[in-house]
Amino acid sequence: MLPDIQLDAENFEEIVEKARKMIPGIDPNWTDFNYHDPGMTFLELFAWMKEMQQFHMDQIGDLHRRKYLKLLGISPRDLMPAKAMLTVRGKTDGFLLRGSRFYADSVCFETAGREYLSRAEVLEGVREDENGVRRFDLKTRGGLFRIPVFGKSPKGGETFALGLSAPLAPEVEHHLYVQIFDGYPVKRNPVEDREHFIPLAKISVEVLTDQGYQPVSLREDETQALLFSGYLRLSLDREMKEAEGNYWLRLRLLESGYETAPEMEAISLHTFPVIQVRTLAESCGVSLEDGAFHLDFDLAETGETDLYLKDEKGYRKYEGKMERIRTEQDVLFSIGENGEQAENAQVFCYEQEFTGKREIGEGTGFPFQEYDLGIPGLCRTGFLVMAETSSGSGFYREWTQVEDFDSSGPEDLHYRLEDGKILFGDCFHGCAPEGRIFIGACRMSLGAGGNVKAGAIGAWDAVSLVEQAVNEESACGGAEEETLSDCGGRMREALHRTERAVTYEDYEELVRRTPGIRVRAVKAVPVTALKRPDGSMEESRVAIAVAPYSEEERKQPSPAYLANILQMLEPRRMIGVKVQILPSEYIGISVFVEVTADSYYERVRREIGRVLARYFEKQGWDFGRSVRHSEIYGLLDTLPGVTAVRTVTLDAKGKGVKRNRNGDLLLPASGLAYLRDWECMISSAE
């Protein structure tokens, strides 16, 4: 831990007394230390000044805290918009543009991307595995279901077909949302870096065509082969065929390495995420080809649009005529038959009501300019400012948002957002604008106020396309801007978080946090427990025993499971250390007990079985833990109705099991005990 340095550690009297004791060593001729001496008066004056300086040096304000947090690579989080999953029924097939608005009373939610609404409904599911064919009704029944997609113990080759009420349109990206059950005692670790995660299984998506089942293009799999709830983003290149009254989409398990088989709770072609924001202005770069360009967001259709063309001086506004046409997939803009060609153009779309607030002022060129935007709930993310290169020039440049001006030079076009205001630099750290300034992109959010309840969203703007919309679960994730105090607490948690593997405990903690897996038990085995036959030890080796959490008994980790663990440990281990994953050794224990009871023999027998099962269930979570004769004896001896325990005999079958003189079973370092069988003999206490 860093030392807690206190600069204001002495009071006035202590400073004076310390200085007085130093006088004889500095000037022996100074012998009068009384208060009337002028030298003592000066000494007290300087002592007072020192105390004041120490006091101010020891104070830390918000500005200092921000700088210290920045040095540690952390800064307060911005306002966090809430998110919700919205199920939408369309009147007809068609596209919802990005930013299409839905409402919970006056709370605005916008679609996170462009979404295709299909009339197709998921009606039924058909699973085919080694146990045969089974059908499931997947129509809405007022609640969630729980269906093992590929069975309880998938081995690979299983299929799950979805019967749709209508065919999916080809050459269009469809989003199949799958909700996966995750109510197990051990939660699956989230995956933040999906690019480097090794999926535990592999699946393919197929559709029934005239040529039979054919694979489709799986553009993105947010579920990581049905490990998590999320999207399967797919597109078809051919028409679907009807069979048995439905159109069929099929999931095929190519390779299985699940520790817990995926169980589906909900599935839909109409569910997509919405974010609690209201976009007041939006900007994007476009390339003009034959005087036309396409935009895929809602403000391009409903708002005002300005086009700026770029040359060597900056961006200049296009003043000519511009025609807007709503196509099937997006919005087409045309600037005439003889339209200009430009590779780098900038389009700004904004609400008509926002026009007055969009122009924020005229830059003076002087330092420390400040403009109050007057926009409640302003989001820093996605904010864009444009300013003229000089007053009246008509050419604009984009300015960059920064956290502070510490690294900004006099020519850097930087600005800050703070408390709903735009702040510019002092001409030494950050340039000062001169000329018109306007907001190019801006959005607002209610933060925690956007966490609306389930069923609250029920209104929308796209009345011609949407028939029904509902959020079946509450919106979540909305939060206010993080305070410095909360940010400091998050920093302290991060500093205590294990990120390097040094001790055995570090290795165990990192294995438990491995992305995408469930860990039932883990133990870093001491090197002393893995001696070679000649008694020597490989001290640079770290052996780790790990068992996945699974509903299947005595489940062994798959190769992909182990590969993710090694991938987690490799960049965090010490140089020269060799990491080895030991296979779990499940050791079956047989127990024979002989007791005497006063009465109710059958009840005593049931209690003995229950106690033994609970003991070994707990035992199985700890690698290498001995099965102790005395523990089982003590548990049985305290049972109601048992008057005496005459005999407890333990037996085990497994490699590396030893027995001591007390009758305890000593398991190997990677051994996990389970109750194989038990037998009980009960006699009368009389």
C-alpha positions, 0 to 999 in steps of 0.5 A: 500500500502507498504510505499515507503522507501527512504534511501538516504534522506539527502545530505552532508550539512544536515548530517553535520548540524545535527551532529553539532547540536548534539555536545552540548548535547554530549560534552559541552566542544566542543565549536569550530565548525569552519572548522579549528577544527580537530574534524569538519574535522573528522565529515565532513569525516564521513558525506561524508562516510554516504552519500555514504553508503546511496546512495548505500543502496538506489540503487536497481539492477536487482538482487535485483528486481529478489529477491523481485519478488521471495518473492512475488511469481512471476518470469519473464515469459519464451519465449512463443511459438506461437500456431495455429490451423491446419486443415490437410487432409490425403492421408489415415488413419493413425497417426501423431506422436507427434512433427510432423513438419509443416512449414510457410516458415522457421518457424517450427511448431510441433504437440502438441500430437499424432494425428489420421488422418481420411478420414471421413469428416463432411458433414451435421448436423441434429438438432432434438428438440421440433420444429421438425427436421432441416438439415444443410450443414456443408461442407466447403463453404469458411467461418464460419457458425453459427448454434444453436446446440440445438436450441435457448432455449434448455431445455434438450433432444435435439440432433444434429447428424453429418453425416460423409462421412466415418466411424471412426475407433474403438479403436482409439482416435478421436478429434472432434474440435468444434468452438463455437461463442463468439461474445456477448457483455459480454464474457464468463469468461475463466476456468483455473481450469477445474477440479473444474468447474461445467459444466452448461450442460451435453452432451453425444456422441453417434454413430449409430451402428447395435443396434441403437445409442450407447454411446461412450467413451468421454475421454475428453471434452475441450468444457465443454459441448459446452461452449468453443471452443475445443476438444471432445476426444472420442473413439469407441468400435464398428463399425459404421453403414451407414444410408441415405448415411452417418455414424452418430455421435450424440450429445445429450443434457442430462441436460441444464443450458446454459445462452446463447445457444451454437452456432457452427461456425466450426466443424472438425475431422482434426483440431488440435493444433500446437506449434511454436517450433523446438525440437532439443532433447527429452527425456523420461523414458521407461520400458523395457519389453522383450527388447522392448519399444515404443515411440510416438514422431517424433524424435524417427523415424527421429533422432538419439536414445541413450538408458541409463539403470539405476542402483545404480550408475546412468544411463549408455549408452547401447552399444548393437544393437538396432532396430527401427520399425515404427508401425501403432501407434508409433515407436517400439525399440527392443534391441535383443532377449535376451534384458535386462529387466529394469524398469527405463531406459532413452531414448534420441532422437536428430537431427543428426545435433544437435549432435555436440552441444549436448555435451556441455563440460567436467566438471572440478569439480570447482565452477562457471562453465559456458557453452555457448550453442549457441542456439538462442531462447532457451526455458527453459521449457522442457530443460534437462541436464545430467552429469557424476557422476565423470570424465570417470565413464560412469554413468550419473545423471539428473540435475535439473534446478532452478531459483537461487541457494539460496536454493541449498546445496553443494550436490544438482545437480542444474543448471541455464539457463540464456542468452543461457548459463548453469551456475553451482553453487559454491560448497556451493550453488549447486554442480559442475559437474565433467565429460562429460555433454550433453543436454538430451532435448532441443527445440527452438522457435522464440517467437513473430516471430512465430505469422504467418498470416492465411494460412501461414503454407503450408509445412510439413515433413510427405509427405506420410501421409499428402495431405493438411494442412492450418492454417485458423486463424493466429497463436497467443500467441508468446511472447519474454522473459519477462523483469523485468520491464514488470514482475514488472508491472504484479506483480503490477496488481496482487497486485491490483487484488481482491482475498478476499471478504471484501467489497460489491465491492469485492463480486461484482468483484469476481462474475463478474470473476466467471469462465465459466459464463456470468454475465449481472448484479450483486449487493451486497445488503446492509444489511440495505435493507434486514431488518426482519419484526421486523426491525432487521438485520442479519449483518453476511449475504451478499446477492448478486443479479445476472442476467446472460447475455442471448439472452432470455428475463428475463433469470434466473440463473441455479443451476449450474450457482449459484453453480459456483458463490458460489464455487468462493466466498466460499474460499474468504469470511470472516470467519462467513459470510453467502453468499446468492444468491437472485433470479432476480425479473424482474418487468414489467413497463407500461408507458402511456404518453400524449404529444403535437406535432407540426406535423408528429405524426407517426414519433413522436410516433416512437421516443417515443417508441425508447427512452423508449426502450433504457431507459429501456434497460439501466435500466435493467442492474442495480439492484434496480434502481428506475424508475424515473418520471422526467427522462422519462419526460425529455427524452420525452420533448427534442424529436424533434417535441414534444412541450409539455409533458402533462402526464407521468404515470408509473405502475408496477406489481411485489413484493416489488414495491413502489411508492413515492410522485413524482410518481417514482417506487422504486424497490426491491434490486433484482429487474430489470425493463423492458418495458412491454408495453407503450401507447402514446396519441398525440394531436396537439400543435395548 
